[in-house]
């Protein structure tokens, strides 16, 4: 797992990964963009977090989860409640919940798999973010 930020705090991508520095994070998948939005931002513990994942309609969203990167918390489910197709884009809407733990500053990874409808090839994508307990 490798990620970094440039001076303007724009995400620098490494193998289908990005770091969430604002409400939205953009990844690239075979020449098309994949956009992940979360609200509220910054992500808060013990609060429902809304998520949108938008991608080209040539892909199918297979699974989505959140896991801790600096402490094992298991795989936390992301519940996708709605999917809409507009033109050649698909938008999945859902939510997830992160509980409090003993570590005051947690690092997380949102992981999702997109499968190409034609080739059957699956791509795993990751969005990194942090939470702070107050």
C-alpha positions as CSV (number, residue, x, y, z in Angstrom):
1,X,0.0,0.0,0.0
2,X,1.6,3.2,-1.2
3,X,0.1,6.7,-1.4
4,X,1.3,10.3,-1.1
5,X,0.1,13.8,-1.7
6,X,1.6,16.6,-3.7
7,X,1.9,20.2,-2.4
8,X,-1.6,21.1,-3.6
9,X,-3.0,18.1,-1.8
10,X,-4.3,16.6,-5.0
11,X,-4.5,12.8,-5.0
12,X,-1.6,11.0,-6.6
13,X,-2.8,7.6,-7.8
14,X,-1.0,4.3,-7.4
15,X,-2.5,1.2,-8.9
16,X,-6.2,2.1,-8.6
17,X,-5.8,3.9,-5.2
18,X,-6.4,7.4,-4.0
19,X,-6.4,9.3,-0.7
20,X,-9.6,11.1,0.3
21,X,-8.7,14.8,0.9
22,X,-12.1,16.2,0.3
23,X,-15.7,15.0,-0.3
24,X,-14.7,13.4,-3.6
25,X,-11.9,11.2,-4.8
26,X,-11.3,10.3,-8.5
27,X,-9.6,7.1,-9.7
28,X,-8.8,5.9,-13.2
29,X,-9.8,2.5,-14.6
30,X,-8.7,1.6,-18.1
31,X,-9.1,5.2,-19.4
32,X,-12.4,5.9,-17.6
33,X,-12.9,7.7,-14.3
34,X,-14.3,6.3,-11.2
35,X,-15.5,8.8,-8.6
36,X,-16.2,8.2,-5.0
37,X,-18.0,10.7,-2.8
38,X,-18.6,10.6,0.9
39,X,-20.6,12.8,3.2
40,X,-20.0,14.1,5.7
41,X,-16.4,14.9,5.2
42,X,-14.2,14.5,7.1
43,X,-15.5,11.0,7.9
44,X,-16.8,10.8,11.4
45,X,-16.9,7.8,13.7
46,X,-20.2,6.6,15.2
47,X,-22.2,8.3,12.4
48,X,-23.8,7.0,9.2
49,X,-21.6,8.0,6.2
50,X,-23.3,8.3,2.8
51,X,-21.3,7.1,-0.2
52,X,-21.7,7.3,-4.0
53,X,-19.6,5.4,-6.4
54,X,-19.8,6.4,-10.0
55,X,-18.3,4.5,-12.9
56,X,-18.7,3.6,-16.6
57,X,-21.6,1.2,-17.3
58,X,-19.2,-1.4,-18.8
59,X,-18.4,-2.4,-15.2
60,X,-20.4,-4.1,-12.5
61,X,-19.9,-3.3,-8.8
62,X,-19.3,-6.7,-7.1
63,X,-18.5,-5.9,-3.4
64,X,-17.7,-3.0,-1.2
65,X,-16.3,-2.8,2.4
66,X,-14.2,-0.7,4.8
67,X,-11.2,-2.0,6.7
68,X,-8.8,-0.5,9.2
69,X,-5.2,-0.2,8.0
70,X,-3.4,0.7,11.3
71,X,-5.6,-1.6,13.4
72,X,-7.5,-4.7,12.5
73,X,-11.3,-4.0,12.7
74,X,-12.5,-6.7,10.4
75,X,-14.4,-6.0,7.2
76,X,-17.1,-3.4,7.8
77,X,-19.9,-3.7,5.3
78,X,-21.0,-0.9,2.9
79,X,-24.7,-1.2,2.2
80,X,-25.5,-0.2,-1.4
81,X,-29.2,0.8,-1.4
82,X,-29.7,2.2,-4.9
83,X,-28.1,2.0,-8.3
84,X,-29.0,4.3,-11.3
85,X,-27.8,4.4,-14.9
86,X,-27.7,7.7,-16.6
87,X,-26.3,7.8,-20.2
88,X,-23.1,5.6,-20.0
89,X,-22.5,6.1,-16.2
90,X,-23.7,4.1,-13.2
91,X,-24.1,5.6,-9.8
92,X,-24.4,3.4,-6.7
93,X,-25.6,5.0,-3.4
94,X,-25.2,3.6,0.0
95,X,-23.9,4.0,3.5
96,X,-21.6,2.6,6.1
97,X,-20.9,3.0,9.8
98,X,-17.6,3.1,11.6
99,X,-17.6,2.5,15.4
100,X,-15.2,3.9,17.9
101,X,-12.2,1.9,19.0
102,X,-9.3,2.4,21.4
103,X,-7.1,4.1,18.8
104,X,-7.9,7.8,18.6
105,X,-6.5,8.3,15.1
106,X,-7.6,5.6,12.7
107,X,-6.6,5.0,9.1
108,X,-9.1,3.3,6.8
109,X,-9.4,1.8,3.4
110,X,-12.6,1.7,1.4
111,X,-12.3,-1.3,-1.0
112,X,-14.5,-2.2,-3.9
113,X,-14.3,-4.5,-6.9
114,X,-15.5,-3.6,-10.4
115,X,-15.8,-6.3,-13.0
116,X,-15.7,-5.6,-16.8
117,X,-18.9,-7.0,-18.3
118,X,-17.3,-8.1,-21.6
119,X,-13.9,-9.5,-20.4
120,X,-15.0,-10.7,-16.9
121,X,-11.8,-9.1,-15.5
122,X,-12.1,-7.7,-12.0
123,X,-10.3,-4.7,-10.7
124,X,-9.9,-3.9,-7.0
125,X,-9.9,-0.2,-6.1
126,X,-9.1,1.5,-2.8
127,X,-9.8,4.9,-1.2
128,X,-7.8,5.8,1.9
129,X,-9.1,8.1,4.6
130,X,-8.7,8.9,8.3
131,X,-10.9,9.4,11.3
132,X,-10.1,11.2,14.6
133,X,-11.8,10.6,17.9
134,X,-12.6,13.8,19.8
